[in-house]
Each structure stands twice: as structure tokens, then as C-alpha cells.
Amino acid sequence: MQTRITELFGIEHPIVLPGMSWISVPELVAAVGNAGAIGWLATGALNTDQTRESIRKLRTLTDKPFGAGVTLLMPGARENAGVLIEERVPVVNVSLGKCDWIAERVHAYGGKVIATVTTEKHARAAEKQGADALQVTGNEAAAHGSQIGSLVLIPAIVRAVKLPVVAVGGFGDGYGLAAALALGADAIAMGTRFSLTKESPVHDTTKRAQIQAGIEDTLYSDRFDGLWCRVLDTKSARTAIRKGMNLPKAAVASFGIARDLKLSWPKMFIGTMRQGTDTLIQLAHMATAFARIKAASENGDLEQGVHLSGQVQGLIHDVPSVAEVIDRTMEEAKQACARMGALMG
């Protein structure tokens, strides 16, 4: 299947693995690439040394196209972006910030930039800033999706810009791929679906909880990490959302984040202050959420941890290999398109 996204990134299938912290690791990204799709290495929780090491490890696991993400709101993001550029990563996924300076430097070595957006305003801005494509995240998605559902958001942004679009939020099979193509998108991203594969590093306990959950079993709130965020519905998640941000815990957690990212805490604090009070409050929220997300993903701790999961979890009932997911998705998409063609005929 050829679309503007497959042509832009040089891949076989219009399917993307989004960059999910503690999940989109080199092994999973490589598995997606080797199966003919493309994935973004998650760097938000990595320091510059870890980012460089992960990129180089990824290159030993695949010779296929791949990308890496940079969340510009996060501490150390500009430094990580610099590493991606130095390593000439083929595709850079930019979120929560302006992509203009990254696009200029990535284009200089022939790379591509895809910006993650949740509104028409941000989509238009990313197009003007030099993005080559957009990753449009609807309300159904895990983590930071729009307040608008994909069925409305995707065609609205497709009509607002000229860039190819990757649809995110509610997509986990070939029927979703066919639907996204019908809405005008050029590919889909499947975060929750790829997190529930054999190659995914998500702990088995957390995988089982997602498999057993239904489409209703998620929570969507801005009280967990400061942004509107969708998580698996658990007792721990409900408690975290009810309590909101804990300033003392956020302060303690910020020291840990600075240590893990190999940043000077005073420098990180001053840099955040310069971005304004809203950014400081946002990062305080994220500091308290970081440990909970990692605990659920890596350790299977759903008593204290909180797992990011999309509504599509309710359509997923197995843990196959990445290759099986992609093959199945493409076959289902063909069946769906054939059915629609027959109906139109």
C-alpha cells in the first residue's frame, strides 16, 4: 500500500509506532521497522548519553528507516534534539514545542520532521515551521490526546493543511487503518496495540490488565500530569487524579529527574522559570507522574503506578509479535477496502 507517508519515509506499510517513554525502546522500534513500518524511539526519559547509545543500538538491530522523538517541554529536550541531529536520525518527531529550528537542521542532512499536534491551530503552525508531516492525536489515544475525537479531528486537520497526516487515537487494526484512510489520513499510529506485543517491554502484569480491560476502562483528566491525559482505569490512577499535584513530592521528584537526565538542578529550575509560571507548574505535574508511569510500565506495579493506555485496549485480546500485528493489520485493511469498494459498486 502506497501513501504519502510511505513515500515520505521510505517504508512499506502506512503504520507508525509512536514514541512512548519506557516502551518505544530500540528493540521495539527495530521490530516495527523490520516488519515494514516505522517507529519513533522515545527519548523523553533519557539523558544525552542514553539517547546516543539507544540510536546506535537501534542501528545494529535494523537497517530500515526509523525515527526518534523529542518532547520540547521536557528538561534536557534541546540537548537530546542536538544528539538526534548529530546522529542524523532519519525522522525526528517533535511534540509540545516549535519545530522550526529542528526542521532547519534536520533538513540540512536530508532528514524529515513530523510534528505531533492536537488542534488545527497547532497543525497550521507546524506546517509554517517546516514540518514535513503531522501526527494528529485524537481524544481516544493513550496519554496526551486532543479533547476532540479522531473522527472529527483527522478530517478537520486534513482540510486545514497540505501535509501528509498520521492519524493517532483509536487505531489498533486494519479496519481502523481503512477508516483513517477514508478520513483523508495517510497512515495510522498504534501505540496501545504495539505496547501489547511480544517485543514490547511493558511488564506482563500490566499487559494482562490491559487485555482484560474494556473500551470504557480508561480515565481522561488534566490532573494526573498537568495535560489532558488518558490512562488505564485503576485504583492508583483514580487516587492520583483525585489528589492532583503534590508540591513536596514534585520538588523531590525534580531532583531525581535532573539526576537521571544528567542536568544541573539549579540550571534546570532557572531554565524552567524563564519559560514562565505555567511551564513550571506543568513540569511539577510531570515530575510527580514520571515515577508512577515508569513503575506501571517497567515493574507492573499497578498498586502505585499509573499506565498510559488508549480506549482501543478494549479491542485487543492477544499479545502477538510485531510482525503478526502488521501483517494482520494490512490484511484487515484490504478486506475493509474491498468491502467498501463492493458497496460502492
C-alpha positions in Angstrom: 0.0 0.0 0.0 1.5 3.3 -1.1 0.5 6.6 0.6 2.2 10.0 1.0 3.6 8.7 4.3 5.1 5.5 2.9 6.7 7.5 0.2 8.0 10.2 2.5 9.6 7.8 5.0 10.5 5.1 2.5 8.5 2.3 4.2 6.3 -0.5 3.0 3.2 -0.1 5.3 1.5 3.1 6.4 1.8 2.2 10.1 3.7 4.0 12.9 4.9 3.2 16.4 4.6 6.4 18.4 7.3 7.4 20.8 6.2 6.1 24.3 8.6 6.6 27.2 9.8 3.3 28.6 8.0 1.4 25.8 9.4 2.6 22.4 12.9 1.2 23.1 15.4 0.2 20.4 14.2 -3.4 20.3 10.5 -2.5 19.7 11.3 0.3 17.2 13.6 -2.1 15.3 10.9 -4.8 15.2 8.4 -2.4 13.7 10.9 -1.2 11.1 12.0 -4.7 10.2 8.3 -5.6 9.6 8.0 -2.8 7.0 6.5 0.0 9.2 8.3 2.8 11.2 8.7 3.8 14.8 9.9 6.6 16.9 12.5 5.9 19.6 11.3 7.6 22.9 13.9 9.9 24.4 11.9 11.9 26.9 13.2 9.9 29.9 16.7 9.6 28.5 19.8 11.7 29.1 22.0 12.6 26.1 24.4 9.6 26.6 21.4 7.2 26.8 19.9 8.8 23.7 23.1 8.4 21.7 23.6 4.9 22.9 20.0 3.9 22.0 20.3 5.4 18.5 23.5 3.4 17.9 22.0 0.2 19.3 18.9 0.7 17.1 21.2 0.9 14.0 22.7 -2.5 14.9 19.2 -4.0 15.1 17.8 -2.7 11.8 18.9 -1.2 8.5 15.3 0.1 7.9 14.1 3.7 8.3 13.4 4.8 11.9 12.8 7.9 13.8 13.2 9.4 17.3 11.0 11.7 19.3 11.8 14.9 21.2 9.3 16.5 23.6 10.4 20.1 23.8 8.6 20.9 27.0 10.8 18.3 28.9 14.0 19.3 30.6 17.0 18.3 28.5 14.9 18.1 25.3 17.0 20.6 23.4 20.2 18.7 24.3 18.6 15.5 23.2 17.4 17.1 19.9 21.1 18.0 19.4 22.0 14.4 19.7 19.4 13.3 17.2 20.7 15.9 14.7 24.4 14.9 15.3 23.4 11.2 14.8 21.5 12.2 11.6 18.3 10.4 12.7 16.2 9.9 9.5 13.0 11.1 11.0 12.5 13.4 14.1 9.2 13.6 15.8 8.7 16.9 17.6 6.0 17.5 20.2 5.0 20.2 22.7 7.0 22.9 21.1 8.0 24.8 17.9 9.8 22.6 15.4 11.3 25.4 13.2 14.9 25.3 14.4 14.9 21.5 14.4 13.4 21.3 10.9 16.1 23.6 9.5 18.9 21.4 10.9 17.3 18.1 10.1 16.6 19.1 6.5 20.2 20.1 6.2 21.3 16.5 6.3 18.2 15.2 4.3 16.1 14.1 7.3 12.4 14.6 7.8 10.4 16.1 10.6 6.9 15.1 11.8 5.2 17.3 14.4 2.6 15.9 16.8 -0.4 18.2 17.1 -3.9 18.1 18.7 -5.5 21.2 17.2 -6.0 22.9 13.8 -4.1 25.9 15.1 -1.0 23.9 16.0 -1.2 22.0 12.7 -1.1 25.2 10.7 1.8 26.5 12.9 3.8 23.3 12.4 3.3 23.5 8.6 4.6 27.0 8.6 7.6 26.0 10.8 8.8 23.5 8.3 7.3 20.1 9.4 7.1 17.5 6.6 4.2 15.6 8.1 1.8 15.7 11.1 1.0 13.2 13.7 -2.6 14.1 14.7 -3.6 12.7 18.1 -7.3 12.3 18.8 -9.1 12.0 22.1 -9.1 8.2 22.1 -5.4 8.0 22.3 -3.3 7.0 25.3 -1.6 9.9 27.1 -1.9 13.3 25.6 -4.7 13.3 23.0 -6.9 16.1 21.9 -10.2 16.9 23.5 -11.7 16.2 20.1 -12.3 12.6 18.8 -10.4 11.3 15.8 -13.5 11.0 13.6 -13.8 14.8 13.6 -10.2 15.9 14.3 -8.5 14.0 11.5 -10.6 15.3 8.6 -10.6 18.8 10.1 -6.8 18.9 10.1 -6.5 17.2 6.7 -8.6 20.0 5.3 -6.6 22.7 7.1 -3.1 21.8 5.8 -1.4 20.3 2.8 0.9 18.0 4.8 0.5 14.2 5.0 -1.2 13.1 8.2 -0.6 10.1 10.5 -3.8 9.5 12.5 -3.5 8.6 16.2 -6.1 7.7 18.7 -8.5 4.7 18.5 -6.5 2.8 15.8 -5.4 -0.8 16.5 -6.3 -2.9 13.5 -6.8 -2.8 9.7 -10.4 -1.7 10.0 -9.1 1.4 11.8 -6.5 1.9 9.1 -9.1 1.8 6.4 -11.3 4.2 8.3 -8.3 6.6 8.7 -7.6 6.5 5.0 -11.2 7.2 4.3 -10.9 10.3 6.6 -8.0 11.6 4.5 -5.1 10.4 6.6 -2.0 8.8 5.0 -1.2 6.4 7.9 -2.1 5.4 11.4 -0.1 5.2 14.6 -0.9 2.3 17.0 0.6 2.9 20.4 -1.5 0.7 22.6 -1.6 -2.1 20.1 2.2 -2.2 19.8 2.6 -1.9 23.5 0.8 -5.3 23.7 3.2 -7.3 21.6 5.9 -9.9 22.4 8.6 -7.4 21.7 7.1 -4.7 23.9 9.0 -4.1 27.2 5.7 -3.4 29.1 5.6 -5.7 32.2 3.4 -8.8 31.7 1.2 -7.8 34.7 0.3 -4.5 33.0 -0.2 -6.2 29.7 -2.7 -8.6 31.3 -4.5 -5.7 32.9 -4.9 -4.0 29.6 -6.1 -7.2 27.8 -8.7 -7.7 30.5 -9.9 -4.0 30.3 -12.7 -2.7 28.1 -13.0 0.3 25.9 -14.7 2.1 28.9 -11.8 1.3 31.3 -9.7 4.4 30.9 -9.7 7.8 32.6 -9.1 11.2 30.9 -8.0 14.1 33.1 -5.6 17.0 33.3 -5.0 16.3 37.0 -2.5 13.5 36.5 0.4 15.1 34.8 -0.9 18.6 34.1 -2.0 17.9 30.5 -5.2 16.2 29.3 -4.0 12.6 29.6 -5.7 9.2 29.1 -4.7 6.4 31.5 -5.7 2.8 32.3 -8.6 2.9 34.9 -7.1 1.6 38.2 -7.4 2.4 41.8 -4.0 4.0 41.8 -4.9 6.2 38.7 -8.1 7.3 40.4 -6.2 8.3 43.5 -3.6 10.2 41.6 -6.2 12.1 39.6 -8.2 12.9 42.7 -5.2 14.2 44.7 -3.7 16.1 41.8 -0.2 17.6 42.1 1.7 17.2 45.4 4.2 20.1 45.6 6.6 18.5 48.1 6.7 15.2 46.1 7.1 17.2 42.9 10.1 19.0 44.4 11.7 15.7 45.5 11.0 14.1 42.1 12.5 17.0 40.2 15.9 16.3 41.8 15.6 12.7 40.5 14.7 13.8 37.0 17.7 16.2 37.0 20.0 13.4 38.1 18.6 10.9 35.6 18.9 13.4 32.7 22.4 14.5 33.9 21.3 18.0 34.3 22.2 20.6 37.0 19.1 21.0 39.1 19.6 24.8 39.6 20.1 25.2 35.8 17.0 23.1 35.1 15.0 25.1 37.6 16.2 28.5 36.3 15.6 27.4 32.7 12.1 26.4 33.6 11.4 29.6 35.4 12.4 31.6 32.3 9.7 29.8 30.3 7.0 31.1 32.7 4.9 30.1 35.6 2.6 27.9 33.5 5.6 25.8 32.3 7.0 25.5 35.8 3.6 24.2 37.1 3.4 21.8 34.2 6.8 20.3 34.8 5.9 20.0 38.5 2.9 17.9 37.5 5.1 15.8 35.2 7.7 15.3 37.9 5.1 13.6 40.1 3.8 11.5 37.2 7.1 10.2 35.9 7.8 7.7 38.7 4.2 6.4 38.5 4.3 5.8 34.8 7.7 4.0 34.9 6.5 1.8 37.8 3.5 0.6 35.8 5.3 0.1 32.5 8.6 -1.4 33.7 7.6 -3.1 37.0 4.0 -4.0 36.5 3.2 -2.0 39.7 -0.5 -1.0 39.3 -0.9 -0.5 43.1 1.3 2.7 43.0 1.9 3.1 39.3 -0.3 4.5 36.5 -0.3 3.2 33.0 -1.0 5.2 29.9 -3.5 3.4 27.7 -5.9 4.2 24.9 -9.6 3.2 24.5 -8.6 0.8 21.8 -7.4 -1.5 24.5 -10.9 -2.9 24.6 -10.5 -4.2 21.0 -7.2 -6.0 21.8 -7.4 -9.6 23.1 -3.9 -11.1 22.4 -0.2 -10.4 22.6 1.2 -11.4 19.2 4.6 -10.5 17.6 5.0 -7.1 16.0 5.2 -8.8 12.6 2.0 -10.6 13.2 0.2 -7.3 14.2 1.4 -5.6 11.0 0.6 -8.5 8.7 -2.9 -8.8 10.2 -3.5 -5.1 10.1 -2.7 -4.9 6.4 -4.9 -7.9 5.6 -7.8 -6.5 7.5 -7.4 -3.2 5.7 -7.5 -4.9 2.4 -10.7 -6.7 3.4 -12.3 -3.5 4.6 -11.4 -1.6 1.5 -12.7 -4.4 -0.7 -16.0 -4.4 1.2 -16.3 -0.6 0.8 -15.5 -1.0 -2.9 -18.2 -3.6 -3.3 -20.7 -1.5 -1.5 -19.9 1.5 -3.8 -20.1 -0.7 -6.9 
